[in-house]
Amino acid sequence: MTNISSIWTRIDPGVQQWVLENPGCVVLPRTLVNRVEATIGESLHADAHGEYWFSGEELVFLKARRRAQELGRFSTDGRERLRWDDHAEMLDR
């Protein structure tokens, strides 16, 4: 079964942005499910209404992604950013 964390970097950036901007959402609407499936070429195992319900593990993953993005650690395309502060901290070690 496909898990959001395993396909995150392959998901359309617009869908990623929507998910991150809607933290209270526990279900991915049918229109976004269709976009994800078209992009990754895999089924998300949606329910009878075409919606995809996030598992508890996926909600934890998404919460961590939101927090990391808020802190400027990740861009919406999933790539980790190395900030000047991070580099300076490494040099101090």
Secondary structure, 3 states (H helix, E strand, C coil): CCCHHHHHHHCCHHHHHHHHHCCCCCEECHHHHHHHHHHHCCCCCCCCCCCEECCHHHHHHHHHHHHHHHCCCECCCCCECCCHHHHHHHHHC
